[in-house]
Amino acid sequence: MAGSGYKDYFQVLGVQRSDDTDTIKRSFRKLARQYHPDVNPGDRAAEAKFKEISEAYEVLSDPEKRRKYEQFGQYWNQAGGMGSGAGVPGMDVDFGRYGNFDDFINDLLGRFGGPAGASGFQAGGFPGGFARNPSGSRAPINLDAEATVNVSFAEAFRGGERTLSVNDERVQVRIPPGVKTGSRLRLKGKGNLQPGTGRRGDLYLNLTVQAHSIWRLDGDQLRADLPVSLDELALGGNVSVMTPDGEAQVSIPAGTSPGRSLRLKGKGWPGRSGRGDLLLTLTLKLPTNWSQEERRLLEQLRAHRQESPRQDWLRSATL
């Protein structure tokens, strides 16, 4: 526009020659909001006006360019100004790269020498882009999203893959072995989409591990109750047990009391430094129905028992 003839940039912005930079900036903001192409879609006259006020502000906001403009008038370009309109940001604006008006203004003011984010527009005037934080400064809107995913105990232990539906898109998610309730998985570029810019945040999956009927997770240790019989506790011996890796043998020492735990090293939960331990707590499991022979043997046991199981308890309970 500067190359097609003299333009009174003060008149274009509706300001006086004596007005200071802040007044010029306020006028530019008002006019830029009024003629912005997003506000006037398909209006070429508004787009031309917008470029004109952008060019005027580019010159008048720069102290050196303004001095030359005021001194040389229509010949200020030849005096070392912009030169036939070249280099004027308002002349070649790709409006499609901006998601909203504030995005554009922050970029434009930064290119014109003003501080980025200094446009002073209230968040919410145009969709998306920037929000005002408690300190009053402007910050980009967070496009990240979160979702909760329930995984089975087996999935959490062994890992696996899940197919999730995210914004009408099917996404493959890899669940690494050893995740726990509270673990977070990040899916880059699968969050909320900002219209008009193509910008997209990340999706964070908060995992919840479903409870198991046998196994309990304690840090990187796995715990479970192991039912044993009266004779196994009294006489000891090797018994078969199930672990998450399959069947194994454990040895119960003779005379073991219920409540004692047996430790199987390296058979617990997968962690960063390897597998934790598996702890099996022995619990006495009595038959629901005793056979006649079992009852007979129990009667013999009672007849030959040498100690009372409450001997120490009775002594300590006396007040």
Sequence and secondary structure as in RCSB ss.txt:
>XXXX:A:sequence
MAGSGYKDYFQVLGVQRSDDTDTIKRSFRKLARQYHPDVNPGDRAAEAKFKEISEAYEVLSDPEKRRKYEQFGQY
WNQAGGMGSGAGVPGMDVDFGRYGNFDDFINDLLGRFGGPAGASGFQAGGFPGGFARNPSGSRAPINLDAEATVN
VSFAEAFRGGERTLSVNDERVQVRIPPGVKTGSRLRLKGKGNLQPGTGRRGDLYLNLTVQAHSIWRLDGDQLRAD
LPVSLDELALGGNVSVMTPDGEAQVSIPAGTSPGRSLRLKGKGWPGRSGRGDLLLTLTLKLPTNWSQEERRLLEQ
LRAHRQESPRQDWLRSATL
>XXXX:A:secstr
 GGGS   HHHHHT  TT  HHHHHHHHHHHHHHH TTTSTT HHHHHHHHHHHHHHHHHTSHHHHHHHHHHGGG
TTTTTSSSTTTT GGGS  GGG SSHHHHHHHHHHHTTS TT S   TTSSSSSEEE TTS EEE    EEEEEE
E HHHHHH EEEEEEETTEEEEEEE TT  TT EEEETT S B TTT  B  EEEEEEE   SS EEETTEEEEE
EEE HHHHHH EEEEEEETTEEEEEEE TT  TT EEEETT S EETTEE  EEEEEEE   SS  HHHHHHHHH
HHHH  S TTHHHHHHH  
